[in-house]
Amino acid sequence: MPPQTLSKQEHKWANDMARHLNLTFAEEGGEQVGQHHQVDVVNAPTSLLEKLASMEKAADALNANTELIKNQSAVFSPFKKAGQSARSGIAAARKELKGRKPQNAEARLSKIQENVSSMEQLIAVAQSNHKGLEAQIPWVKEDLAQLALELPVVDSLAIAKKIPSKKHKKFLSLDQEANGLISEAETLCENLQVDAANKVLKKLNKTLQAYQKEVDWLHALPEVTGVGASESPRVSKLDKLAAAFMRKKTQEHKVELVKAEPDEKTKAFLKTWNRENFSDPSERLDLQKRGGCKAPFKFIVRTGSMDDFINQKGCFSAQGTEYLENKDAICTSVVTDEKCFVYGAFGVILDVPPQNVLVSSPDDLMSELNIGRKDKKDRMVNVTQEQNEKLLDVPDHVRNGYLKNELDRYQYDKRQQNVDDLVDNTYYAHNEVIVSSKDGIQHKQGVDATEPIKINGIFLIDAEPSPDTIAFQEFEGKKALTKEEKYQIFMEHAEKVAKNLGVPILFLDGESTMA
């Protein structure tokens, strides 16, 4: 075949192709010289070459994040696979272009783009995991500091020989161990060792739980009311008679009761949880269709299982409100248009009176709200079945006090955040808000008794599963449902559930741990 003369435009295309593919191209006056110099390139548009070069550059830049990725096993494996696929795709696309097959090359480019997008998403997950870890450590340090406040009391009681020396040593040992683990976690976090840091934090959590048990034991001592607590003074019979006489005299006078007022801190807390600070589902017509969010929203929500939703059980039943009221307290979350993280993909939107809010934590507390309930003994989170059997094998008045003790653990600033601070401090996972679901209970001095909570909407997390959700489901031996799979299941039953409850159906763009 004789040498061919290229037009000016064809010459430019071929020249660009040669430059991108690192080929040697000899030219003379716009003509190829001799068949032995002829390069077998396709007269492809420059855009394909530019796309290939751009994707290669993007893949190389993403691979530079290996230091962050390699220490997160759940992310590194799919990232490595996507990177390898991108590199082989780039090589194959070069070959297709060289072989005059632009359509095949374009198909390769499409696949490369998918791999690059996956790599970008996985890096974003790795970065969020690291950022979440960084945010978690100060909170754990605060938990430890709260427990360590009891050390001076323990030291004083040990000196006065009011507690066994073994208990004193146990306190000191747990405090030292916890401080060491926090220091180790901080170092690992600084070095981007996310998986290793999470293992240390898991161990630290067990240490803090053991520490908390010791503190609970200390608080349960009958005569321990503070540092250097002493025995009750002896009271003579004469003094007892005098005291009885004075009580009788006092009872003869009418006493006008004055209602106690909550402190300023409690007032400010309750104000942020007022109903007007939350959105009304019935007024959000934009959220009653898929992808229709047109304005900010804020809801208090509770999720339920897919089985309960399909079978209209629990909070999804026609008696959903009564179901919730039969519990002493329930776990909920606050979601917004910017931070919509929940445990399950299907749930209910709640109307919660402010005085019903007992605990508000920006992270999951793994709280034991079923503690002390014999009918819920299989729902415990942090204790074994054997440990729970021992907890239940006590007089009723002791068992009934377990929940109060559990809630008392969270009565400090980090677990009592106003709603705006709660949302600001929520990172990449659902927060936990514990609310009282029983009517007529006064939990705080000077605060009105609780009122009934109501269900005023049902919702679907209408989004594709995140890499974290996929990894969690795989760990559980399950497959994460796609956005459309969730939607199909939801719509099969949503109308009936909503009709039974008399509430609207909403679609929220967010992230759920399950489904």
Secondary structure, DSSP 8 states (H G I E B T S, - for coil): ----B--HHHHHHHHHHHHHTT-----BTTB--SGGG--------HHHHHHHHHHHHHHHHHHTTHHHHTT-HHHHHHHHHHHHHHHHHHHHHHHHHHTT-HHHHHHHHHHHHHHHHHHHHHHHHHHHHHHHHHHHHHHHHHHHHHHHTTHHHHHHHHHTT-S-HHHHHHHHHHHHHHHHHHHHHHHHHHTT-HHHHHHHHHHHHHHHHHHHHHHHHHHH-TT-SSTT--------HHHHHHHHHHHHHHHTS----------HHHHHHHHHTSGGGS--GGG-GGGGSTT---S--EEEEEEE-HHHHHTT-GGGSTTHHHHHHTSSEEEEEEEESS--EESSSEEEEEE--GGGEEEEESS-----TTTT-GGGGGG-SSS-HHHHHHHHSS-HHHHTTHHHHHHHTT-SGGGB--HHHHHHT--SS--EEEEE-STT---STTS------EEEEEEEE-S---HHHHHHHHHTT-----HHHHHHHHHHHHHHHHHHHT--EEEE--EES--
